Amino acid sequence: QVQLVESGGGLVQTGGSLRLSCAASGSIFSINAMGWYRQAPGKQRESVAVIRSGSGTVYADSVKGRFTISRDKNTAYLQMNSLKPEDTAVYYCRVPKRGSYFGSDDYWGQGTQVTVSS
């Protein structure tokens, strides 16, 4: 089992910044990818940013140029700049159970709330 713990969420004004962290622990053999997802009230969970070993990073169009995903060993970070009210959501960390691509039985964190006030 792999445990994921997110932190760094909070309340920020429009235009502000936050840095989220996701620390992975447990039965880790190798982590080939880490991703950040978010879910706003009444909406489906969506991918925000993914970082894969050897393949680089992928961002949702809505956050390109504002968010940066990075990784240091088994911790992933999401630097969020120029935040907008529409970025308000619960942010989740996700790690594939096997390989580099996400599947139906992946590991998820408990989520951290990000609220951007206008």
Backbone as CSV, one residue per row, in Angstrom:
resi,resn,N_x,N_y,N_z,CA_x,CA_y,CA_z,C_x,C_y,C_z
1,GLN,0.833,-1.197,0.000,0.000,0.000,0.000,0.864,1.241,0.000
2,VAL,0.352,2.249,-0.654,1.004,3.546,-0.704,0.064,4.575,-0.105
3,GLN,0.584,5.386,0.769,-0.204,6.459,1.365,0.255,7.797,0.768
4,LEU,-0.724,8.627,0.453,-0.451,9.950,-0.102,-1.059,10.993,0.830
5,VAL,-0.272,11.963,1.211,-0.748,13.015,2.097,-0.477,14.361,1.445
6,GLU,-1.572,15.074,1.181,-1.452,16.411,0.590,-1.445,17.469,1.684
7,SER,-0.822,18.577,1.387,-0.837,19.715,2.296,-0.604,20.987,1.489
8,GLY,-0.847,22.121,2.136,-0.560,23.396,1.492,-1.766,24.174,1.006
9,GLY,-2.943,23.582,1.104,-4.126,24.292,0.671,-4.474,25.431,1.623
10,GLY,-5.454,26.230,1.212,-5.875,27.333,2.066,-6.706,28.336,1.307
11,LEU,-6.894,29.481,1.923,-7.671,30.577,1.347,-6.711,31.655,0.856
12,VAL,-6.897,32.081,-0.377,-6.025,33.092,-0.968,-6.856,34.016,-1.838
13,GLN,-6.414,35.232,-1.994,-7.123,36.178,-2.852,-6.752,35.952,-4.318
14,THR,-7.611,36.424,-5.187,-7.336,36.361,-6.623,-5.976,36.980,-6.919
15,GLY,-5.197,36.258,-7.727,-3.861,36.712,-8.073,-2.786,36.189,-7.156
16,GLY,-3.179,35.562,-6.074,-2.227,35.046,-5.114,-1.630,33.715,-5.523
17,SER,-0.817,33.167,-4.633,-0.111,31.919,-4.903,-0.243,30.955,-3.739
18,LEU,-0.173,29.679,-4.072,-0.110,28.611,-3.080,0.807,27.527,-3.622
19,ARG,1.395,26.775,-2.720,2.216,25.630,-3.102,1.697,24.402,-2.379
20,LEU,1.232,23.434,-3.157,0.737,22.188,-2.604,1.849,21.152,-2.596
21,SER,1.794,20.267,-1.605,2.743,19.161,-1.521,1.983,17.852,-1.402
22,CYS,2.566,16.809,-1.954,2.006,15.463,-1.844,3.146,14.521,-1.500
23,ALA,3.116,13.989,-0.288,4.166,13.091,0.166,3.672,11.651,0.096
24,ALA,4.414,10.814,-0.600,4.080,9.404,-0.729,4.924,8.578,0.234
25,SER,4.275,7.608,0.865,4.984,6.729,1.784,4.364,5.346,1.730
26,GLY,5.023,4.391,2.357,4.491,3.044,2.395,5.291,2.101,1.527
27,SER,4.607,1.167,0.904,5.274,0.124,0.107,5.583,0.654,-1.282
28,ILE,6.595,1.498,-1.313,6.955,2.135,-2.573,8.113,1.387,-3.196
29,PHE,7.881,0.810,-4.356,8.972,0.206,-5.109,9.540,1.244,-6.065
30,SER,8.659,1.795,-6.837,9.050,2.907,-7.693,7.785,3.666,-8.072
31,ILE,7.913,4.941,-8.137,6.801,5.799,-8.559,7.196,6.430,-9.876
32,ASN,6.501,6.064,-10.934,6.859,6.543,-12.271,6.074,7.769,-12.695
33,ALA,5.024,8.069,-11.945,4.226,9.247,-12.285,3.500,9.737,-11.044
34,MET,3.273,11.022,-11.000,2.468,11.622,-9.941,1.613,12.691,-10.587
35,GLY,0.393,12.784,-10.112,-0.513,13.749,-10.735,-1.305,14.523,-9.712
36,TRP,-1.694,15.704,-10.106,-2.596,16.531,-9.314,-3.934,16.621,-10.050
37,TYR,-5.001,16.396,-9.325,-6.357,16.488,-9.839,-7.124,17.443,-8.933
38,ARG,-8.257,17.920,-9.429,-9.087,18.775,-8.592,-10.556,18.526,-8.876
39,GLN,-11.363,18.815,-7.867,-12.807,18.667,-8.007,-13.495,19.834,-7.339
40,ALA,-14.189,20.605,-8.148,-14.973,21.728,-7.641,-16.378,21.247,-7.319
41,PRO,-17.099,21.951,-6.463,-18.464,21.545,-6.109,-19.349,21.397,-7.337
42,GLY,-20.017,20.266,-7.448,-20.925,20.041,-8.557,-20.262,19.689,-9.873
43,LYS,-18.951,19.523,-9.841,-18.234,19.215,-11.081,-17.475,17.896,-10.948
44,GLN,-17.099,17.340,-12.090,-16.316,16.113,-12.087,-14.857,16.411,-11.739
45,ARG,-14.210,15.400,-11.206,-12.787,15.535,-10.920,-12.032,15.635,-12.236
46,GLU,-11.065,16.545,-12.297,-10.321,16.747,-13.532,-8.821,16.757,-13.268
47,SER,-8.080,16.394,-14.304,-6.633,16.413,-14.213,-6.131,17.842,-14.294
48,VAL,-5.185,18.164,-13.450,-4.581,19.496,-13.452,-3.164,19.432,-14.031
49,ALA,-2.358,18.525,-13.504,-0.978,18.413,-13.959,-0.447,17.028,-13.618
50,VAL,0.405,16.516,-14.493,1.005,15.201,-14.307,2.488,15.300,-14.611
51,ILE,3.272,14.596,-13.819,4.707,14.507,-14.083,5.075,13.034,-14.159
52,ARG,5.743,12.643,-15.244,6.136,11.247,-15.453,7.649,11.159,-15.631
53,SER,8.222,10.134,-15.053,9.655,9.916,-15.196,9.996,9.704,-16.660
54,GLY,10.897,10.502,-17.172,11.349,10.361,-18.544,10.438,10.956,-19.592
55,SER,9.255,11.407,-19.185,8.313,11.943,-20.171,7.949,13.394,-19.940
56,GLY,8.384,13.954,-18.848,8.103,15.352,-18.610,6.773,15.601,-17.942
57,THR,6.190,16.737,-18.265,4.982,17.197,-17.589,3.855,17.475,-18.578
58,VAL,2.643,17.366,-18.083,1.449,17.676,-18.873,0.533,18.524,-18.007
59,TYR,-0.042,19.559,-18.594,-0.916,20.464,-17.854,-2.272,20.590,-18.542
60,ALA,-3.283,20.828,-17.745,-4.577,21.210,-18.301,-4.441,22.596,-18.924
61,ASP,-5.163,22.827,-19.986,-5.082,24.122,-20.673,-5.405,25.274,-19.725
62,SER,-6.303,25.035,-18.795,-6.766,26.102,-17.905,-5.700,26.574,-16.922
63,VAL,-4.634,25.792,-16.748,-3.609,26.173,-15.769,-2.241,26.408,-16.399
64,LYS,-2.127,26.172,-17.691,-0.835,26.365,-18.354,-0.339,27.790,-18.166
65,GLY,0.939,27.899,-17.829,1.534,29.213,-17.618,1.346,29.753,-16.216
66,ARG,0.473,29.110,-15.440,0.226,29.575,-14.064,0.657,28.550,-13.018
67,PHE,0.501,27.269,-13.327,0.829,26.202,-12.387,2.086,25.469,-12.861
68,THR,2.853,24.996,-11.896,4.047,24.207,-12.206,4.097,22.995,-11.304
69,ILE,4.187,21.816,-11.909,4.328,20.589,-11.140,5.799,20.203,-11.109
70,SER,6.228,19.726,-9.962,7.605,19.262,-9.823,7.613,18.089,-8.856
71,ARG,8.772,17.447,-8.778,8.857,16.266,-7.930,10.268,16.161,-7.356
72,ASP,10.333,15.776,-6.108,11.606,15.511,-5.445,11.466,14.172,-4.751
73,LYS,12.056,13.138,-5.331,11.934,11.754,-4.837,10.449,11.382,-4.785
74,ASN,9.913,11.133,-3.610,8.522,10.674,-3.503,7.567,11.775,-3.058
75,THR,7.938,13.010,-3.303,7.062,14.131,-3.005,6.833,14.944,-4.269
76,ALA,5.578,15.212,-4.540,5.221,16.055,-5.675,4.751,17.404,-5.161
77,TYR,5.003,18.415,-5.955,4.606,19.769,-5.601,3.780,20.362,-6.737
78,LEU,2.906,21.274,-6.373,2.161,22.031,-7.363,2.242,23.495,-6.958
79,GLN,3.054,24.244,-7.682,3.148,25.677,-7.449,2.059,26.353,-8.260
80,MET,1.185,27.066,-7.576,0.042,27.692,-8.225,0.169,29.204,-8.093
81,ASN,0.315,29.867,-9.221,0.429,31.330,-9.246,-0.762,31.928,-9.985
82,SER,-0.943,33.221,-9.810,-2.033,33.938,-10.491,-3.358,33.209,-10.330
83,LEU,-3.662,32.844,-9.122,-4.863,32.055,-8.862,-6.126,32.840,-9.173
84,LYS,-7.120,32.098,-9.646,-8.413,32.662,-10.018,-9.510,31.997,-9.201
85,PRO,-10.649,32.647,-9.057,-11.751,32.010,-8.312,-12.133,30.653,-8.882
86,GLU,-12.009,30.476,-10.184,-12.357,29.190,-10.796,-11.357,28.083,-10.475
87,ASP,-10.264,28.414,-9.805,-9.332,27.392,-9.337,-9.782,26.794,-8.006
88,THR,-10.826,27.362,-7.423,-11.335,26.852,-6.153,-11.808,25.412,-6.308
89,ALA,-11.271,24.526,-5.480,-11.586,23.099,-5.571,-10.841,22.359,-4.466
90,VAL,-11.193,21.091,-4.325,-10.371,20.196,-3.519,-9.336,19.591,-4.459
91,TYR,-8.081,19.681,-4.092,-6.986,19.183,-4.919,-6.502,17.846,-4.354
92,TYR,-6.382,16.878,-5.266,-5.989,15.527,-4.893,-4.701,15.129,-5.598
93,CYS,-3.935,14.322,-4.923,-2.739,13.727,-5.497,-3.082,12.293,-5.920
94,ARG,-2.497,11.859,-7.025,-2.770,10.523,-7.558,-1.475,9.896,-8.024
95,VAL,-1.321,8.609,-7.710,-0.142,7.840,-8.124,-0.613,6.537,-8.744
96,PRO,-0.104,6.163,-9.899,-0.504,4.900,-10.501,-0.108,3.718,-9.616
97,LYS,-0.987,2.727,-9.578,-0.654,1.539,-8.800,0.446,0.743,-9.479
98,ARG,0.536,0.856,-10.775,1.574,0.162,-11.523,1.887,0.963,-12.785
99,GLY,3.124,0.929,-13.187,3.510,1.588,-14.425,3.474,3.102,-14.325
100,SER,3.361,3.709,-15.476,3.424,5.170,-15.586,2.102,5.817,-15.915
101,TYR,1.075,4.991,-16.130,-0.204,5.558,-16.548,-1.286,5.196,-15.549
102,PHE,-2.232,6.110,-15.414,-3.245,5.979,-14.384,-4.293,4.931,-14.758
103,GLY,-4.809,4.288,-13.718,-5.833,3.265,-13.921,-6.908,3.387,-12.870
104,SER,-7.791,2.407,-12.845,-8.963,2.473,-11.978,-8.654,2.185,-10.518
105,ASP,-7.489,1.629,-10.230,-7.195,1.254,-8.846,-5.975,1.997,-8.305
106,ASP,-5.821,3.222,-8.758,-4.668,4.008,-8.340,-4.773,4.440,-6.877
107,TYR,-3.693,4.978,-6.377,-3.668,5.544,-5.043,-4.053,7.023,-5.108
108,TRP,-4.873,7.427,-4.133,-5.313,8.828,-4.050,-5.042,9.359,-2.647
109,GLY,-4.756,10.636,-2.562,-4.679,11.286,-1.276,-6.063,11.703,-0.808
110,GLN,-6.087,12.292,0.379,-7.374,12.666,0.975,-7.873,14.013,0.471
111,GLY,-6.998,14.770,-0.173,-7.388,16.055,-0.735,-7.065,17.222,0.179
112,THR,-6.839,18.365,-0.432,-6.618,19.597,0.307,-7.422,20.707,-0.363
113,GLN,-8.121,21.486,0.444,-9.016,22.515,-0.086,-8.241,23.761,-0.486
114,VAL,-8.516,24.242,-1.691,-7.993,25.523,-2.159,-9.176,26.425,-2.454
115,THR,-9.208,27.575,-1.829,-10.286,28.532,-2.035,-9.682,29.866,-2.450
116,VAL,-10.139,30.360,-3.601,-9.635,31.635,-4.121,-10.779,32.638,-4.058
117,SER,-10.604,33.672,-3.289,-11.656,34.677,-3.138,-11.489,35.779,-4.183
118,SER,-12.633,36.317,-4.608,-12.600,37.366,-5.644,-12.528,38.743,-5.028
